[in-house]
Amino acid sequence: MPDTISFARGAPAPEALDGDLIARCAAEALASDPTVILSYGTGGGYPPLRTWLAEHHGTTADCVLITNGSLEGYVFLLETFMSPGDLIALEAPTYDRAMLQAQMHGMEILSIPMQDDGMDVSALAAACAAGQVPKLVYTIPNFHNPAGSTLSLEKRTALIALAEQYDFWILEDDPYGRLRFEGDDIPGIYELAGPERVMFSSSFSKTLAPGLRVGYLIAPAALIGTLTTRANQTYISPAHLSEAAVHQVCVQGLLPGNIARVTDLMRVRRDAMVEGLVHMPEGTICTPPEGGFFMWLELPEGMSADALLPKAQEAGVIYVAGSACFVSGGENTLRLAYSGVSPEEIAIGMERLGSVLNAR
């Protein structure tokens, strides 16, 4: 029995990482394009991968920036597209790094509550009507981190209409969207609205391997040019070898099969965690996600996930206190990542967690 089971890290399980696939594709990339791959390159990323991504998303390569994970593209936007004091709308809860970076860059944050079907777009509409119009709305529409929810088609359409009415931009961050366990795919916000109002970011960290550090951002060409300059100023040239390996995975048609394999591994883990919910205190609220890496729990009123975290660690289980994902509040919430542990560890960890929560 493991000493400590961590539900804290949103990382793929070791079984999800196909080293042979990456090694083979990296070797084939080097054999076909060694000089370009091993030389300094442009800040925008490995050109063939930019072209593939552009074709995949129905745009042109000058609208694509390849980044070291998708968070870097977001940070570059905060440094160039945004200015200190600008209003940015973030979901509440939201990805903790997105909130942290907004705070570090001096943004004013407008917190928009989350519901079972994603962001409360009516709350955003009310804020806009009251004069709080953000310059940028950041959203994770599919299998949200940390909430696990998916933004409904109706809300996506309403969000786009708001952006057009009040002239703000949407950043659709979608690293989990292809990891769907059940239910029907919903058209993306970028797909529905087009590039005049929506920027899109994603990465290969969840679908292929986080250690490759290959993410990307799609935005208007002029803005991508500015961001490419910022990339050149920051690190001169990206890591072309990992980007070229990803390119080989894509052009050889190997990505869909790997995504299906990873999705199956995550589905089994999600199901194991759902079974473990029987150990949670009566009155705990949780809507199991239809995909992705995370499960979100709202404990009965009066309970504090913050206060109980040290006791959980003593019992051999770790989670993320939900308050880390809010500007304020959220003390009775927690995020559980099922992605990086085995189903057997999930069963043990959920039992340990239930013992701690019920002994409050």
TIDOSE-700891 format. One record per residue: x, y, z of N, C-alpha, C, CB in turn. Coordinates in steps of 0.1 Angstrom, whole numbers, padded with zeros to 4 digits, always signed. Glycine has a CB too. Example, Ala and Ser with C-alpha at 12.3 -4.5 7.8 and 13.67 -1.06 7.14 Angstrom:
+0132-0057+0078+0123-0045+0078+0132-0033+0078+0113-0045+0090;+0128-0022+0071+0137-0011+0071+0129+0000+0079+0141-0006+0057;
//
This chain:
+0008-0012+0000+0000+0000+0000+0009+0013+0000-0010+0000+0012;+0007+0022-0009+0016+0034-0010+0014+0042+0003+0012+0042-0022;+0026+0049+0007+0025+0057+0018+0017+0070+0016+0040+0061+0022;+0019+0076+0004+0011+0088+0000+0005+0086-0014+0020+0100+0001;-0007+0090-0015-0014+0090-0028-0018+0104-0031-0027+0081-0028;-0013+0109-0043-0015+0123-0046-0026+0125-0056-0002+0129-0051;-0036+0132-0053-0046+0136-0062-0044+0151-0066-0060+0134-0056;-0032+0156-0064-0029+0170-0065-0025+0174-0079-0019+0174-0055;-0017+0165-0086-0011+0169-0098-0019+0164-0111+0003+0163-0099;-0022+0174-0119-0029+0171-0132-0020+0166-0142-0037+0183-0136;-0013+0155-0140-0004+0149-0150-0008+0136-0154+0010+0148-0143;-0005+0132-0167-0009+0119-0171-0002+0108-0164-0006+0117-0186;-0009+0096-0162-0003+0085-0156+0009+0080-0164-0013+0073-0154;+0019+0073-0158+0030+0068-0166+0026+0059-0178+0039+0060-0157;+0015+0052-0176+0011+0043-0187+0006+0051-0199+0000+0034-0182;+0003+0064-0197-0002+0072-0208+0010+0078-0217-0010+0084-0203;+0022+0076-0212+0033+0082-0219+0040+0071-0228+0044+0088-0209;+0039+0073-0241+0045+0063-0250+0059+0067-0254+0036+0061-0262;+0069+0062-0247+0083+0066-0250+0087+0061-0263+0092+0061-0239;+0083+0049-0267+0087+0043-0280+0082+0052-0292+0082+0029-0281;+0069+0056-0290+0064+0065-0301+0072+0078-0302+0049+0068-0298;+0074+0084-0291+0082+0097-0292+0096+0095-0297+0082+0104-0278;+0103+0084-0292+0116+0081-0297+0117+0079-0312+0122+0069-0289;+0107+0071-0317+0107+0068-0331+0104+0080-0340+0096+0057-0334;+0095+0089-0335+0092+0101-0343+0103+0111-0342+0078+0107-0338;+0109+0112-0330+0121+0121-0329+0132+0117-0339+0126+0122-0315;+0135+0104-0339+0145+0099-0348+0142+0101-0363+0147+0084-0346;+0129+0099-0366+0125+0102-0380+0126+0116-0384+0111+0096-0382;+0122+0125-0374+0123+0139-0376+0138+0143-0379+0118+0147-0364;+0147+0138-0370+0161+0142-0372+0167+0137-0385+0169+0136-0360;+0162+0125-0389+0167+0119-0402+0163+0128-0414+0162+0105-0403;+0151+0133-0413+0145+0141-0424+0149+0155-0424+0130+0139-0424;+0152+0161-0413+0154+0176-0412+0164+0180-0402+0140+0183-0410;+0176+0174-0402+0185+0176-0391+0190+0190-0389+0197+0167-0392;+0194+0197-0400+0200+0210-0399+0190+0220-0393+0204+0215-0413;+0178+0220-0397+0168+0230-0392+0165+0226-0377+0155+0229-0400;+0163+0214-0374+0159+0210-0361+0170+0213-0351+0156+0195-0360;+0183+0211-0354+0194+0213-0345+0200+0227-0345+0205+0203-0348;+0194+0236-0353+0199+0250-0354+0190+0259-0346+0200+0254-0368;+0194+0271-0344+0185+0282-0339+0174+0283-0349+0193+0295-0336;+0162+0286-0344+0151+0288-0353+0144+0301-0350+0142+0277-0353;+0132+0303-0356+0124+0315-0353+0116+0313-0340+0114+0318-0365;+0113+0324-0334+0105+0323-0321+0092+0317-0323+0104+0337-0315;+0086+0317-0335+0073+0312-0337+0071+0297-0336+0068+0317-0350;+0082+0290-0337+0082+0275-0336+0086+0269-0349+0068+0271-0331;+0086+0255-0348+0091+0247-0359+0081+0249-0371+0091+0232-0355;+0085+0254-0382+0076+0258-0393+0067+0247-0398+0084+0263-0404;+0072+0235-0400+0062+0225-0404+0051+0222-0395+0069+0212-0407;+0054+0223-0382+0043+0221-0372+0033+0232-0372+0049+0219-0358;+0038+0245-0373+0030+0256-0374+0020+0254-0386+0038+0269-0376;+0025+0250-0397+0017+0248-0409+0007+0237-0407+0026+0244-0421;+0011+0226-0400+0001+0215-0398-0010+0220-0388+0008+0203-0391;-0007+0227-0378-0016+0233-0369-0026+0242-0376-0009+0239-0357;-0020+0251-0384-0029+0260-0391-0039+0253-0400-0020+0269-0400;-0035+0243-0407-0044+0235-0416-0054+0228-0407-0036+0225-0424;-0050+0223-0396-0059+0216-0387-0070+0225-0381-0051+0210-0375;-0067+0238-0379-0076+0247-0373-0082+0257-0384-0070+0255-0362;-0079+0255-0396-0085+0263-0407-0080+0277-0407-0100+0263-0405;-0067+0279-0405-0062+0292-0406-0048+0292-0413-0060+0298-0391;-0040+0302-0411-0027+0302-0418-0016+0302-0408-0026+0315-0427;-0004+0298-0412+0007+0296-0403+0011+0309-0395+0019+0291-0410;+0009+0320-0401+0013+0333-0395+0003+0336-0383+0013+0344-0404;-0007+0328-0381-0017+0330-0370-0014+0320-0359-0031+0329-0375;-0003+0313-0360+0000+0302-0350+0014+0305-0344+0001+0288-0357;+0014+0305-0330+0026+0305-0323+0027+0293-0314+0026+0318-0313;+0039+0286-0316+0041+0274-0308+0049+0278-0295+0049+0263-0316;+0044+0273-0284+0049+0278-0271+0054+0266-0263+0039+0286-0264;+0061+0270-0252+0066+0259-0242+0054+0256-0233+0078+0264-0235;+0045+0248-0237+0032+0246-0230+0023+0258-0232+0035+0245-0214;+0010+0256-0231+0000+0266-0235+0001+0278-0225-0014+0260-0235;+0005+0276-0213+0005+0287-0203+0014+0299-0208+0010+0282-0190;+0025+0295-0215+0034+0306-0220+0027+0315-0230+0046+0299-0226;+0019+0310-0238+0012+0319-0247+0003+0328-0240+0003+0311-0257;-0004+0324-0229-0012+0332-0221-0004+0343-0214-0019+0324-0210;+0008+0339-0209+0017+0349-0203+0021+0360-0213+0029+0342-0197;+0025+0356-0225+0029+0365-0235+0017+0375-0238+0033+0358-0248;+0005+0370-0238-0007+0378-0241-0008+0389-0229-0020+0370-0242;-0006+0384-0217-0007+0394-0206+0004+0405-0207-0005+0386-0193;+0015+0401-0213+0026+0411-0214+0025+0420-0226+0039+0403-0215;+0017+0416-0236+0017+0424-0248+0003+0429-0252+0023+0416-0260;-0006+0420-0252-0020+0424-0256-0027+0431-0244-0028+0411-0259;-0024+0427-0232-0030+0434-0220-0020+0444-0214-0034+0423-0210;-0025+0452-0205-0016+0462-0198-0021+0461-0183-0018+0476-0204;-0011+0464-0174-0015+0465-0160-0027+0474-0157-0003+0470-0151;-0036+0468-0149-0049+0476-0147-0060+0472-0156-0047+0490-0148;-0058+0465-0167-0068+0460-0176-0077+0450-0168-0063+0454-0189;-0090+0449-0172-0099+0440-0166-0099+0427-0174-0113+0446-0166;-0096+0416-0167-0097+0403-0173-0108+0394-0166-0083+0395-0173;-0116+0388-0173-0126+0379-0166-0121+0365-0165-0140+0380-0174;-0121+0359-0153-0117+0346-0151-0129+0338-0144-0105+0345-0142;-0130+0326-0148-0140+0318-0141-0137+0316-0126-0142+0304-0148;-0147+0314-0118-0145+0311-0104-0152+0299-0100-0150+0324-0095;-0144+0287-0098-0129+0286-0098-0123+0287-0112-0125+0274-0091;-0110+0289-0112-0103+0288-0125-0090+0281-0123-0101+0303-0130;-0083+0279-0134-0069+0273-0134-0060+0282-0125-0063+0272-0148;-0054+0277-0115-0047+0286-0105-0036+0293-0111-0042+0277-0094;-0029+0287-0121-0018+0295-0127-0023+0306-0136-0010+0285-0136;-0034+0305-0142-0040+0316-0150-0043+0328-0140-0052+0312-0157;-0049+0325-0129-0052+0335-0119-0039+0342-0114-0060+0330-0108;-0029+0333-0110-0017+0338-0105-0010+0347-0114-0008+0326-0101;-0009+0343-0127-0002+0352-0137-0010+0365-0139-0001+0344-0150;-0023+0365-0139-0030+0377-0140-0027+0386-0129-0046+0374-0141;-0027+0381-0117-0023+0389-0105-0009+0394-0106-0025+0381-0092;+0000+0386-0110+0014+0390-0111+0017+0401-0121+0023+0378-0114;+0008+0401-0132+0009+0411-0142+0001+0423-0140+0006+0405-0155;-0005+0424-0128-0013+0436-0124-0026+0438-0130-0005+0448-0128;-0032+0427-0135-0046+0428-0140-0056+0429-0129-0049+0415-0149;-0067+0436-0133-0079+0436-0124-0087+0424-0128-0087+0450-0125;-0091+0416-0118-0098+0403-0121-0113+0405-0119-0092+0392-0113;-0121+0401-0129-0135+0400-0127-0139+0385-0126-0143+0406-0139;-0143+0380-0114-0146+0366-0112-0160+0363-0116-0144+0363-0097;-0162+0353-0125-0175+0349-0130-0177+0335-0124-0175+0349-0146;-0188+0333-0117-0191+0320-0111-0193+0309-0121-0204+0321-0103;-0189+0297-0117-0191+0285-0125-0204+0278-0121-0179+0275-0124;-0210+0271-0131-0222+0263-0128-0219+0249-0134-0235+0269-0135;-0229+0240-0133-0227+0226-0138-0224+0226-0153-0239+0217-0134;-0230+0235-0160-0227+0236-0174-0218+0247-0178-0241+0237-0182;-0208+0250-0170-0198+0260-0173-0201+0274-0167-0197+0261-0187;-0193+0283-0172-0194+0297-0168-0208+0302-0168-0185+0306-0177;-0211+0310-0157-0224+0317-0156-0224+0329-0165-0228+0321-0142;-0227+0327-0178-0226+0337-0188-0236+0349-0184-0229+0332-0202;-0247+0346-0178-0256+0357-0174-0250+0366-0164-0269+0351-0168;-0241+0361-0155-0234+0369-0145-0224+0378-0153-0227+0360-0135;-0218+0373-0163-0209+0381-0171-0217+0392-0178-0201+0372-0181;-0228+0389-0183-0237+0398-0190-0241+0409-0181-0249+0392-0196;-0244+0406-0168-0248+0416-0158-0237+0425-0155-0253+0409-0146;-0225+0419-0154-0213+0428-0151-0210+0437-0163-0200+0419-0149;-0211+0433-0175-0209+0441-0186-0220+0453-0187-0210+0433-0199;-0232+0449-0184-0243+0459-0184-0240+0470-0173-0256+0452-0182;-0234+0466-0163-0231+0475-0152-0218+0483-0154-0230+0468-0138;-0212+0481-0166-0200+0489-0169-0187+0481-0167-0200+0501-0161;-0187+0469-0162-0175+0461-0160-0173+0452-0172-0176+0452-0147;-0167+0458-0183-0165+0451-0195-0150+0447-0196-0169+0460-0207;-0148+0434-0196-0134+0430-0196-0128+0432-0210-0133+0415-0192;-0114+0433-0210-0108+0433-0223-0106+0419-0228-0094+0440-0222;-0105+0409-0219-0103+0395-0223-0111+0386-0213-0088+0391-0223;-0118+0376-0219-0124+0366-0211-0116+0353-0213-0139+0364-0214;-0111+0348-0202-0103+0335-0203-0112+0324-0198-0090+0336-0194;-0114+0313-0207-0122+0302-0203-0116+0289-0207-0136+0304-0210;-0119+0279-0199-0115+0265-0202-0129+0258-0205-0107+0258-0191;-0134+0257-0217-0147+0253-0219-0150+0238-0218-0151+0257-0233;-0140+0230-0220-0142+0215-0220-0134+0209-0208-0137+0209-0233;-0142+0201-0200-0137+0194-0188-0127+0202-0180-0129+0181-0194;-0133+0213-0175-0126+0224-0169-0117+0220-0158-0136+0234-0163;-0106+0227-0158-0096+0227-0147-0098+0239-0138-0081+0225-0152;-0103+0238-0126-0105+0225-0118-0119+0219-0118-0100+0228-0104;-0129+0226-0123-0143+0223-0120-0148+0210-0127-0152+0234-0124;-0141+0206-0138-0145+0194-0145-0157+0196-0154-0149+0183-0135;-0164+0208-0154-0176+0210-0161-0173+0214-0176-0184+0221-0155;-0183+0213-0184-0182+0216-0198-0192+0227-0202-0184+0204-0207;-0187+0238-0209-0196+0249-0212-0206+0244-0223-0188+0261-0217;-0219+0246-0220-0229+0241-0230-0229+0249-0243-0243+0243-0223;-0235+0244-0253-0235+0250-0266-0243+0264-0265-0242+0241-0277;-0254+0263-0257-0262+0276-0255-0254+0287-0249-0274+0273-0246;-0245+0283-0239-0237+0293-0233-0226+0298-0242-0232+0288-0220;-0220+0289-0250-0210+0293-0259-0215+0303-0269-0205+0281-0267;-0227+0301-0274-0234+0310-0283-0236+0324-0276-0247+0305-0289;-0241+0323-0264-0244+0335-0256-0231+0343-0253-0251+0332-0243;-0220+0336-0250-0207+0343-0247-0202+0350-0260-0197+0332-0243;-0203+0343-0271-0199+0350-0284-0207+0362-0286-0200+0340-0296;-0220+0361-0284-0229+0373-0286-0225+0385-0277-0244+0369-0284;-0222+0381-0265-0217+0392-0255-0204+0398-0260-0215+0386-0241;-0195+0390-0265-0182+0395-0270-0184+0405-0281-0173+0384-0274;-0194+0402-0290-0197+0410-0301-0204+0423-0297-0205+0403-0312;-0213+0422-0287-0220+0433-0282-0211+0443-0275-0231+0429-0273;-0202+0438-0267-0194+0447-0258-0179+0448-0263-0194+0441-0244;-0176+0442-0274-0163+0443-0280-0151+0439-0271-0161+0458-0284;-0152+0426-0266-0141+0421-0258-0137+0408-0266-0145+0418-0244;-0125+0403-0262-0119+0391-0267-0121+0379-0258-0104+0393-0270;-0121+0367-0264-0122+0355-0257-0110+0347-0259-0135+0347-0261;-0104+0342-0249-0093+0332-0250-0098+0318-0246-0080+0336-0241;-0100+0310-0256-0105+0296-0254-0093+0287-0251-0113+0291-0266;-0091+0282-0239-0080+0274-0236-0085+0259-0235-0073+0278-0222;-0080+0251-0244-0087+0238-0246-0077+0226-0246-0095+0237-0258;-0070+0223-0235-0060+0212-0235-0067+0199-0233-0050+0214-0225;-0079+0198-0228-0086+0186-0225-0097+0181-0234-0092+0187-0211;-0101+0190-0244-0113+0188-0251-0113+0174-0259-0114+0198-0261;-0102+0169-0263-0102+0156-0271-0102+0144-0262-0090+0156-0280;-0102+0146-0249-0102+0135-0239-0116+0133-0234-0092+0137-0228;-0126+0130-0243-0140+0128-0239-0143+0114-0237-0149+0134-0250;-0149+0111-0225-0153+0097-0222-0167+0093-0227-0153+0095-0207;-0176+0102-0227-0190+0099-0232-0196+0112-0236-0198+0092-0221;-0208+0111-0242-0215+0123-0246-0210+0128-0260-0213+0134-0236;-0217+0138-0265-0213+0143-0278-0204+0155-0278-0226+0147-0286;-0195+0156-0287-0186+0168-0288-0195+0180-0290-0176+0166-0299;-0190+0191-0285-0197+0204-0287-0187+0213-0295-0200+0211-0273;-0192+0220-0305-0183+0228-0313-0176+0238-0304-0191+0236-0324;-0163+0241-0307-0155+0250-0300-0159+0264-0302-0141+0248-0303;-0156+0273-0292-0159+0287-0293-0152+0293-0305-0155+0294-0280;-0140+0290-0307-0132+0295-0319-0139+0290-0332-0117+0290-0318;-0143+0278-0332-0149+0272-0343-0162+0279-0346-0152+0257-0341;-0170+0282-0336-0183+0289-0338-0182+0304-0342-0191+0288-0325;-0172+0311-0336-0171+0325-0337-0161+0330-0348-0168+0331-0324;-0151+0322-0350-0140+0326-0359-0130+0335-0353-0147+0333-0371;-0120+0339-0360-0108+0345-0355-0110+0360-0352-0097+0344-0364;-0121+0366-0355-0123+0380-0353-0126+0384-0338-0134+0386-0361;-0129+0373-0330-0133+0376-0317-0127+0366-0307-0148+0376-0315;-0121+0355-0312-0117+0344-0303-0103+0341-0306-0126+0332-0304;-0095+0339-0295-0081+0333-0296-0082+0319-0290-0070+0342-0289;-0074+0310-0295-0075+0296-0291-0061+0291-0287-0080+0287-0302;-0060+0284-0275-0048+0278-0271-0050+0264-0267-0042+0286-0259;-0040+0256-0269-0040+0242-0265-0026+0237-0263-0049+0233-0275;-0025+0224-0261-0011+0218-0259-0012+0203-0262-0005+0221-0246;+0000+0197-0263+0001+0183-0265+0005+0176-0251+0011+0179-0275;+0004+0184-0240+0008+0179-0227-0001+0168-0222+0009+0190-0217;-0014+0169-0225-0024+0159-0220-0026+0148-0230-0036+0166-0217;-0024+0151-0243-0028+0141-0253-0015+0133-0258-0033+0148-0265;-0003+0138-0254+0009+0131-0259+0019+0130-0247+0015+0139-0270;+0024+0141-0242+0034+0140-0231+0037+0154-0227+0047+0132-0235;+0036+0157-0214+0039+0171-0209+0054+0174-0210+0034+0172-0194;+0062+0164-0209+0077+0167-0209+0081+0172-0223+0084+0155-0206;+0073+0171-0233+0077+0177-0246+0076+0192-0246+0068+0171-0257;+0068+0197-0237+0065+0212-0236+0062+0218-0249+0078+0218-0230;+0052+0212-0256+0047+0218-0268+0033+0222-0267+0049+0208-0280;+0030+0235-0267+0017+0241-0267+0016+0251-0278+0014+0248-0253;+0005+0257-0280+0003+0266-0291-0008+0276-0289+0001+0259-0305;-0007+0287-0296-0017+0298-0295-0021+0302-0309-0012+0310-0287;-0034+0303-0312-0039+0308-0325-0045+0322-0322-0049+0298-0331;-0041+0332-0329-0045+0346-0328-0043+0353-0341-0038+0353-0316;-0048+0366-0342-0046+0373-0354-0031+0375-0357-0052+0387-0352;-0028+0375-0370-0014+0374-0375-0006+0386-0369-0014+0375-0390;-0012+0398-0368-0004+0409-0363+0000+0407-0349-0012+0422-0364;-0009+0401-0341-0007+0399-0327+0004+0387-0325-0019+0395-0319;+0002+0377-0334+0012+0366-0333+0026+0371-0337+0008+0355-0344;+0027+0381-0346+0040+0387-0349+0046+0394-0337+0038+0397-0360;+0037+0401-0329+0042+0407-0317+0047+0397-0306+0031+0416-0311;+0039+0386-0305+0042+0376-0296+0055+0368-0300+0030+0366-0294;+0057+0367-0313+0069+0360-0318+0081+0368-0314+0068+0358-0333;+0080+0381-0315+0091+0390-0311+0094+0389-0296+0087+0405-0314;+0083+0388-0288+0085+0386-0274+0092+0372-0271+0071+0387-0267;+0088+0362-0279+0094+0349-0277+0109+0350-0280+0087+0338-0286;+0112+0357-0291+0126+0358-0295+0134+0366-0284+0128+0366-0308;+0128+0376-0278+0134+0383-0268+0136+0375-0255+0126+0395-0264;+0128+0365-0253+0128+0357-0241+0137+0345-0242+0114+0352-0238;+0137+0337-0253+0145+0325-0253+0152+0323-0267+0137+0313-0250;+0152+0333-0276+0158+0333-0289+0151+0323-0298+0173+0329-0288;+0151+0310-0294+0145+0300-0303+0139+0289-0294+0156+0294-0312;+0128+0283-0298+0122+0272-0291+0129+0259-0293+0107+0270-0295;+0125+0249-0286+0131+0235-0287+0125+0228-0299+0128+0227-0274;+0132+0229-0310+0127+0224-0323+0126+0208-0323+0136+0228-0334;+0135+0202-0315+0135+0187-0316+0121+0181-0311+0146+0181-0308;+0117+0186-0299+0104+0181-0294+0092+0185-0303+0102+0186-0280;+0093+0198-0309+0083+0202-0318+0083+0194-0331+0084+0217-0321;+0094+0190-0335+0095+0182-0348+0090+0168-0345+0110+0182-0353;+0093+0162-0333+0088+0149-0330+0073+0149-0329+0093+0145-0316;+0067+0160-0324+0052+0161-0324+0047+0162-0338+0048+0174-0315;+0054+0170-0346+0050+0171-0360+0049+0157-0367+0060+0180-0368;+0059+0149-0364+0059+0136-0370+0047+0127-0365+0072+0128-0367;+0044+0128-0353+0032+0121-0347+0020+0126-0355+0031+0124-0332;+0019+0139-0357+0007+0145-0364+0006+0141-0379+0007+0160-0363;+0017+0143-0386+0016+0140-0401+0016+0126-0404+0029+0146-0408;+0020+0117-0395+0019+0102-0397+0005+0097-0393+0030+0095-0390;-0003+0106-0388-0017+0102-0384-0017+0093-0371-0023+0094-0395;-0007+0095-0363-0006+0087-0350-0013+0094-0338+0008+0084-0347;-0016+0106-0339-0022+0113-0328-0035+0108-0324-0023+0128-0331;-0045+0106-0333-0058+0101-0329-0057+0088-0321-0067+0099-0341;-0049+0079-0325-0048+0066-0318-0042+0068-0304-0039+0057-0326;-0033+0077-0303-0027+0079-0289-0037+0086-0280-0014+0088-0290;-0045+0095-0286-0056+0102-0278-0066+0092-0274-0062+0113-0287;-0070+0082-0282-0079+0072-0279-0074+0063-0267-0083+0063-0291;-0061+0060-0268-0055+0052-0257-0055+0059-0244-0041+0048-0261;-0051+0072-0244-0050+0080-0232-0064+0082-0227-0044+0094-0235;-0074+0084-0235-0088+0086-0231-0093+0074-0224-0097+0089-0243;-0090+0062-0229-0094+0050-0222-0088+0049-0208-0090+0038-0231;-0075+0052-0207-0068+0052-0194-0074+0061-0184-0053+0054-0196;-0078+0073-0189-0084+0083-0180-0098+0079-0176-0084+0097-0187;-0106+0073-0186-0119+0069-0183-0120+0059-0171-0126+0063-0195;-0111+0050-0171-0111+0040-0161-0108+0046-0147-0100+0029-0164;-0099+0056-0148-0095+0063-0135-0107+0072-0130-0083+0072-0137;-0114+0079-0140-0125+0086-0136-0136+0077-0129-0132+0094-0148;-0138+0066-0135-0148+0057-0130-0144+0052-0116-0150+0045-0139;-0132+0049-0114-0127+0045-0101-0129+0056-0090-0112+0041-0101;-0127+0068-0094-0130+0079-0085-0145+0081-0082-0123+0092-0090;-0153+0080-0092-0167+0080-0090-0172+0070-0080-0175+0079-0104;-0167+0058-0081-0170+0047-0072-0166+0051-0058-0163+0034-0076;-0154+0058-0057-0149+0063-0044-0157+0074-0037-0135+0067-0045;-0166+0080-0044-0175+0091-0039-0183+0086-0027-0183+0097-0049;-0186+0072-0027-0194+0067-0016-0188+0070-0002-0196+0052-0018;-0175+0072-0002-0168+0075+0011-0169+0090+0015-0153+0071+0010;-0174+0098+0007-0175+0112+0010-0186+0115+0020-0176+0121-0003;-0185+0126+0028-0195+0130+0037-0209+0132+0030-0191+0142+0045;-0219+0129+0038-0233+0132+0032-0234+0147+0030-0244+0127+0042;-0240+0150+0018-0242+0164+0015-0231+0169+0006-0242+0172+0027;-0220+0161+0003-0210+0165-0007-0216+0166-0021-0198+0155-0006;-0213+0176-0028-0218+0178-0042-0206+0176-0051-0224+0192-0043;-0209+0167-0061-0199+0165-0072-0206+0160-0084-0189+0154-0067;-0203+0167-0096-0208+0163-0109-0197+0156-0116-0215+0175-0116;-0197+0143-0118-0186+0137-0125-0184+0142-0139-0188+0121-0125;-0171+0145-0142-0169+0150-0156-0170+0140-0167-0155+0156-0156;-0173+0145-0179-0174+0136-0190-0161+0134-0198-0185+0142-0200;-0150+0140-0192-0137+0138-0198-0127+0145-0190-0137+0143-0213;-0115+0145-0195-0104+0153-0188-0097+0146-0177-0110+0166-0183;-0092+0154-0167-0084+0149-0157-0089+0151-0143-0071+0156-0158;-0100+0159-0141-0102+0164-0127-0117+0162-0123-0099+0179-0127;-0118+0161-0109-0131+0160-0103-0131+0171-0092-0134+0146-0097;-0143+0177-0091-0144+0189-0082-0155+0185-0071-0148+0202-0090;-0151+0187-0059-0160+0184-0048-0163+0197-0040-0154+0174-0039;-0176+0199-0037-0181+0209-0028-0186+0202-0015-0192+0218-0035;-0178+0205-0004-0182+0199+0009-0193+0206+0015-0169+0199+0018;-0200+0199+0024-0211+0205+0031-0207+0218+0038-0217+0196+0042;-0216+0227+0039-0214+0241+0044-0208+0239+0058-0227+0249+0045;-0198+0248+0060-0191+0247+0073-0178+0239+0074-0200+0242+0084;-0176+0231+0064-0164+0223+0063-0153+0231+0055-0166+0209+0056;-0141+0229+0059-0130+0236+0053-0120+0226+0047-0123+0246+0063;-0119+0226+0034-0108+0217+0028-0095+0222+0031-0110+0217+0013;-0093+0235+0033-0080+0241+0037-0076+0236+0050-0081+0257+0037;-0085+0236+0060-0081+0232+0073-0079+0216+0074-0092+0235+0083;-0086+0209+0065-0085+0194+0066-0073+0189+0058-0097+0188+0061;-0067+0197+0050-0056+0193+0041-0044+0187+0049-0051+0204+0033;-0039+0193+0060-0028+0187+0068-0032+0173+0074-0024+0196+0079;-0045+0172+0078-0049+0159+0083-0050+0148+0072-0063+0160+0089;-0053+0153+0060-0053+0143+0048-0039+0139+0045-0060+0150+0036;-0030+0148+0046-0016+0145+0043-0011+0135+0053-0007+0157+0043;-0014+0137+0066-0010+0127+0076-0016+0113+0073-0015+0132+0090;-0028+0113+0067-0035+0100+0064-0030+0094+0051-0050+0102+0064;-0021+0102+0044-0015+0096+0032-0023+0099+0019-0014+0082+0033;-0030+0110+0019-0036+0114+0006-0035+0130+0005-0051+0110+0006;-0033+0134-0008-0031+0149-0010-0041+0153-0021-0016+0152-0015;-0046+0165-0019-0055+0171-0029-0052+0186-0030-0070+0169-0025;-0058+0193-0039-0057+0207-0040-0069+0214-0034-0055+0212-0055;-0066+0222-0024-0077+0230-0018-0083+0239-0028-0072+0238-0005;-0096+0239-0029-0102+0247-0039-0100+0262-0038-0117+0244-0039;-0097+0267-0026-0096+0281-0024-0084+0287-0032-0093+0284-0009;-0075+0278-0036-0063+0282-0045-0068+0286-0059-0053+0271-0046;-0080+0283-0062-0086+0285-0076-0096+0296-0076-0092+0272-0081;-0097+0304-0065-0106+0315-0064-0098+0328-0060-0117+0313-0054;-0102+0339-0064-0096+0352-0059-0099+0353-0044-0102+0364-0066;-0111+0348-0040-0115+0348-0025-0125+0337-0024-0119+0361-0020;-0126+0331-0012-0136+0321-0009-0132+0307-0014-0149+0325-0016;-0142+0298-0014-0140+0285-0019-0134+0275-0009-0131+0285-0031;-0134+0279+0004-0128+0271+0014-0134+0257+0016-0128+0278+0027;-0146+0255+0011-0152+0242+0013-0152+0234+0000-0167+0243+0017;-0143+0237-0009-0141+0230-0022-0127+0224-0023-0144+0239-0034;-0126+0213-0031-0113+0207-0034-0113+0201-0048-0110+0197-0023;-0101+0201-0053-0099+0194-0067-0092+0181-0065-0092+0204-0076;-0097+0171-0071-0090+0158-0072-0087+0155-0086-0100+0147-0066;-0074+0152-0088-0069+0148-0101-0068+0132-0101-0055+0154-0105;-0075+0126-0110-0074+0111-0111-0065+0107-0122-0088+0105-0114;-0059+0116-0129-0051+0113-0141-0038+0106-0139-0049+0126-0148;-0031+0109-0127-0018+0104-0126-0016+0092-0117-0010+0115-0121;-0027+0086-0112-0026+0075-0103-0034+0063-0108-0031+0079-0089;-0031+0051-0103-0038+0039-0108-0052+0038-0102-0029+0027-0105;-0060+0030-0109-0074+0028-0103-0073+0022-0089-0082+0019-0112;-0063+0014-0086-0061+0008-0073-0058+0018-0063-0051-0004-0073;-0049+0027-0067-0045+0038-0058-0057+0048-0055-0033+0046-0063;-0065+0050-0066-0076+0059-0064-0086+0053-0054-0084+0060-0077;-0088+0040-0054-0097+0033-0045-0092+0035-0030-0099+0018-0048;-0079+0033-0028-0073+0035-0015-0074+0049-0011-0059+0029-0015;-0070+0058-0020-0070+0072-0017-0083+0078-0013-0064+0080-0028;-0094+0074-0020-0107+0079-0018-0112+0074-0004-0117+0075-0029;-0108+0062+0000-0112+0057+0013-0105+0065+0024-0109+0042+0014;-0092+0068+0022-0084+0076+0031-0090+0090+0033-0070+0076+0027;-0093+0095+0021-0099+0109+0021-0112+0109+0028-0101+0114+0007;-0121+0099+0026-0134+0099+0032-0132+0098+0047-0142+0087+0027;-0123+0090+0052-0121+0088+0066-0117+0102+0073-0109+0078+0069;-0109+0110+0066-0105+0123+0071-0117+0132+0071-0094+0129+0063;-0124+0133+0060-0135+0142+0059-0147+0139+0069-0140+0143+0045;-0149+0126+0071-0160+0122+0079-0156+0123+0094-0164+0108+0076;-0143+0124+0097-0139+0125+0111-0138+0140+0116-0126+0118+0113;-0142+0149+0108-0141+0163+0111-0147+0166+0124-0148+0171+0100;
//
